[in-house]
Amino acid sequence: MTRQNQTRRTPRYRIARWLADRTGHHTRVDELTDHLDQLEANGQHLAILDIVSIAALAVRDTVVAAASACARPYVANLLLGVAAWWIATWTGFIGSTETFIEEVFALESFAFTGRDIFFLYAVAAIPLTLLVVLLLRGLRSITERHRSR
């Protein structure tokens, strides 16, 4: 039996393979097994903290990829929101909407605060952007699996 086949039967390899399958990083199995081999060479046993460190090693690239995938749409959403607000103000839509709200609710004065709306939009755009990116990645993953069958 070759060394590679012996390695594939060890619990370390199975743990690394399981983590790689769950995170989608199949090329990282060797790196994970090397980490597990180092733990064993140092006389350490696999503990919960070791599993956490291995899992962190396995998902590090996923987190970085997700952050970079979400950064561009988030910035694009903010820029589109600022542009939409500027156009609405320039065309008089904001002013007429404020007047309409004053008349309907019998208010003495009413005004939108653009800065507060922008900050609320900036905070709300984070989970919305994450949700959209995750949904699109999930749909892409499903279609790729379907095509491979």
C-alpha positions as CSV (number, residue, x, y, z in Angstrom):
1,M,0.0,0.0,0.0
2,T,1.4,3.4,-1.0
3,R,2.0,6.3,1.5
4,Q,-0.8,8.3,-0.2
5,N,-3.3,5.4,0.2
6,Q,-2.3,5.0,3.9
7,T,-2.7,8.7,4.5
8,R,-6.2,8.7,3.0
9,R,-7.3,6.1,5.5
10,T,-6.3,8.0,8.6
11,P,-8.8,9.9,10.7
12,R,-6.8,13.1,10.1
13,Y,-7.4,12.8,6.4
14,R,-11.0,12.0,6.8
15,I,-11.5,15.1,9.1
16,A,-9.6,17.3,6.6
17,R,-11.7,15.8,3.7
18,W,-14.9,16.4,5.6
19,L,-14.0,20.1,6.3
20,A,-12.9,20.6,2.7
21,D,-16.1,19.2,1.4
22,R,-18.2,21.4,3.7
23,T,-16.3,24.5,2.7
24,G,-15.7,23.8,-0.9
25,H,-11.9,23.9,-0.7
26,H,-11.0,20.5,-2.0
27,T,-7.4,21.7,-2.8
28,R,-6.8,22.5,0.9
29,V,-7.0,18.9,2.1
30,D,-3.2,18.5,2.0
31,E,-2.7,21.7,4.0
32,L,-5.2,20.5,6.6
33,T,-3.6,17.1,6.9
34,D,-0.2,18.7,7.2
35,H,-1.5,20.8,10.1
36,L,-3.0,17.7,11.7
37,D,0.3,15.8,11.2
38,Q,2.2,18.7,12.9
39,L,-0.1,18.4,15.9
40,E,0.5,14.7,16.2
41,A,4.3,15.1,15.7
42,N,4.3,17.6,18.7
43,G,2.6,14.9,20.8
44,Q,-0.7,16.8,20.9
45,H,-4.0,15.1,20.6
46,L,-6.9,16.4,18.5
47,A,-9.0,18.6,20.8
48,I,-11.9,21.0,20.2
49,L,-9.5,24.0,19.9
50,D,-7.6,22.1,17.2
51,I,-10.7,21.4,15.3
52,V,-11.7,25.0,15.5
53,S,-8.3,26.1,14.2
54,I,-8.5,23.6,11.4
55,A,-12.0,24.8,10.5
56,A,-10.7,28.4,10.6
57,L,-7.9,27.4,8.3
58,A,-10.4,25.8,5.9
59,V,-12.9,28.7,5.7
60,R,-10.4,31.6,5.7
61,D,-10.5,31.8,1.9
62,T,-14.2,31.6,1.9
63,V,-14.6,34.5,4.2
64,V,-12.2,36.6,2.2
65,A,-13.9,35.7,-1.1
66,A,-17.3,36.5,0.4
67,A,-16.1,39.9,1.7
68,S,-14.6,40.9,-1.6
69,A,-17.7,39.6,-3.5
70,C,-20.0,41.8,-1.2
71,A,-17.8,44.9,-1.2
72,R,-18.4,45.9,-4.8
73,P,-22.2,45.5,-4.8
74,Y,-22.4,47.3,-1.4
75,V,-20.4,50.3,-2.7
76,A,-22.5,50.3,-5.9
77,N,-25.7,50.3,-3.9
78,L,-24.5,53.3,-1.8
79,L,-23.5,55.2,-5.0
80,L,-26.8,54.5,-6.6
81,G,-28.7,55.6,-3.5
82,V,-26.8,58.9,-3.4
83,A,-27.4,59.4,-7.1
84,A,-31.1,58.6,-6.7
85,W,-31.4,61.1,-3.8
86,W,-29.6,63.8,-5.7
87,I,-31.8,63.3,-8.8
88,A,-34.9,63.3,-6.6
89,T,-33.8,66.5,-4.9
90,W,-32.8,68.2,-8.2
91,T,-36.1,67.3,-9.9
92,G,-38.1,68.6,-6.9
93,F,-39.6,65.2,-6.0
94,I,-38.3,65.4,-2.4
95,G,-39.8,68.9,-1.9
96,S,-43.2,68.0,-3.4
97,T,-43.3,64.8,-1.3
98,E,-42.5,66.8,1.9
99,T,-45.4,69.2,1.0
100,F,-47.7,66.3,0.3
101,I,-47.0,64.8,3.7
102,E,-47.5,68.1,5.5
103,E,-50.9,68.5,3.8
104,V,-52.1,64.9,4.4
105,F,-51.1,64.8,8.1
106,A,-51.8,68.5,8.8
107,L,-48.3,69.1,9.9
108,E,-46.8,72.6,10.3
109,S,-43.5,71.4,8.7
110,F,-42.0,68.3,7.5
111,A,-38.6,67.6,6.0
112,F,-36.6,64.5,5.1
113,T,-33.1,64.5,6.6
114,G,-30.9,63.2,3.9
115,R,-27.9,62.5,6.2
116,D,-30.0,60.3,8.5
117,I,-31.6,58.5,5.5
118,F,-28.1,57.9,4.1
119,F,-26.8,56.4,7.3
120,L,-29.9,54.2,7.7
121,Y,-29.5,53.1,4.1
122,A,-25.8,52.4,4.6
123,V,-26.5,50.2,7.6
124,A,-29.5,48.4,6.0
125,A,-27.6,47.8,2.8
126,I,-25.0,45.5,4.5
127,P,-27.4,42.6,5.3
128,L,-29.3,43.1,2.1
129,T,-26.2,43.0,0.0
130,L,-25.0,39.9,1.9
131,L,-28.4,38.2,1.4
132,V,-28.4,39.0,-2.4
133,V,-24.8,37.8,-2.9
134,L,-25.5,34.6,-0.9
135,L,-28.7,33.9,-2.9
136,L,-26.9,34.5,-6.2
137,R,-24.0,32.2,-5.2
138,G,-26.4,29.5,-4.0
139,L,-28.3,29.7,-7.3
140,R,-25.1,29.5,-9.2
141,S,-24.0,26.5,-7.1
142,I,-27.3,24.7,-7.7
143,T,-27.1,25.3,-11.5
144,E,-23.5,24.1,-11.6
145,R,-24.5,20.9,-9.8
146,H,-27.4,20.4,-12.1
147,R,-25.3,20.9,-15.2
148,S,-22.6,18.4,-14.0
149,R,-25.2,15.6,-13.7
